[in-house]
Amino acid sequence: MNFLIWTAGSAPTSGGQVVLHKLAYELSKTHKVYTTTPAIFPNSQIEILPQISKLTWDTSKIDFNNTVVIYPEITKGTRLGGKHIVRWILCHTKPVF
């Protein structure tokens, strides 16, 4: 299984971005991982997708039948496409108690 992690968004050193890149790094130890921005924790198994325009990336070589696309919970839609999509909840937006 491969992973494609949506890392475009806020400042590259924001907490959310650091955590997404840490996830990419950890997954890349045993899986092929793609991201949409340069890796904060570089690893030879992490590949940065080429950007086509402001919010478009070249996903033509991604096998979406064998790839899980991970978005942070605040990202609307499925900008990268995909068959297996998850939202990674980094925080609660409302009190849970």
C-alpha positions as CSV (number, residue, x, y, z in Angstrom):
1,M,0.0,0.0,0.0
2,N,1.2,3.5,-0.9
3,F,0.3,6.8,0.9
4,L,-0.4,10.2,-0.6
5,I,-0.4,12.9,2.0
6,W,-1.9,16.3,1.3
7,T,0.7,18.6,2.9
8,A,-0.1,21.9,1.1
9,G,-1.7,24.6,3.1
10,S,-0.6,26.7,6.0
11,A,2.9,27.8,6.8
12,P,5.4,24.9,6.3
13,T,6.5,25.1,10.0
14,S,2.9,25.2,11.5
15,G,2.2,22.4,13.9
16,G,-0.2,20.7,11.5
17,Q,2.3,20.7,8.7
18,V,5.1,19.3,10.9
19,V,2.8,16.5,12.1
20,L,1.7,15.6,8.6
21,H,5.4,15.5,7.5
22,K,6.2,13.4,10.5
23,L,3.5,11.0,9.5
24,A,4.9,10.8,6.0
25,Y,8.4,10.1,7.4
26,E,7.2,7.3,9.7
27,L,5.1,5.7,6.9
28,S,8.0,6.0,4.5
29,K,10.0,3.6,6.7
30,T,7.9,0.7,5.3
31,H,5.8,2.2,2.5
32,K,6.1,4.4,-0.6
33,V,4.9,7.9,0.4
34,Y,4.0,10.9,-1.8
35,T,3.5,14.5,-0.5
36,T,2.6,17.8,-2.1
37,T,5.3,19.8,-0.5
38,P,9.1,19.2,0.2
39,A,9.6,16.9,3.1
40,I,10.5,18.4,6.5
41,F,12.0,15.0,7.5
42,P,13.6,13.8,4.3
43,N,13.7,10.2,3.4
44,S,14.5,8.5,0.1
45,Q,11.0,6.8,0.1
46,I,9.2,10.2,0.1
47,E,8.4,11.6,-3.3
48,I,7.2,15.1,-3.8
49,L,4.5,15.3,-6.5
50,P,5.2,17.9,-9.3
51,Q,2.9,20.9,-9.0
52,I,1.0,21.8,-12.1
53,S,-0.7,25.0,-10.9
54,K,-1.5,26.7,-7.6
55,L,-3.7,23.8,-6.2
56,T,-3.1,21.1,-8.8
57,W,-0.5,18.3,-8.7
58,D,0.5,15.7,-11.2
59,T,-0.9,12.4,-9.9
60,S,-0.7,10.6,-13.3
61,K,1.8,8.0,-12.0
62,I,-0.2,7.2,-8.8
63,D,-1.9,3.8,-8.7
64,F,-5.0,4.9,-6.8
65,N,-6.2,1.3,-6.4
66,N,-3.1,0.8,-4.2
67,T,-2.9,4.2,-2.5
68,V,-4.5,5.8,0.5
69,V,-4.9,9.5,0.2
70,I,-4.6,11.3,3.6
71,Y,-6.0,14.8,4.1
72,P,-6.1,16.9,7.3
73,E,-9.6,17.3,8.6
74,I,-9.8,20.9,7.6
75,T,-9.3,20.2,3.8
76,K,-12.5,20.3,1.9
77,G,-13.1,18.0,-1.1
78,T,-10.7,15.5,-2.6
79,R,-8.2,17.7,-4.5
80,L,-5.9,14.8,-5.3
81,G,-8.6,12.3,-6.2
82,G,-8.3,8.8,-5.0
83,K,-10.2,5.7,-4.3
84,H,-9.2,5.2,-0.6
85,I,-9.5,8.5,1.2
86,V,-9.1,9.3,4.9
87,R,-9.2,12.5,7.0
88,W,-6.6,12.7,9.8
89,I,-8.1,14.6,12.7
90,L,-5.4,16.7,14.2
91,C,-7.6,18.6,16.7
92,H,-11.2,19.0,17.8
93,T,-12.9,22.1,16.5
94,K,-15.5,22.0,19.3
95,P,-15.3,20.9,22.9
96,V,-16.0,17.1,23.1
97,F,-17.4,17.1,26.7
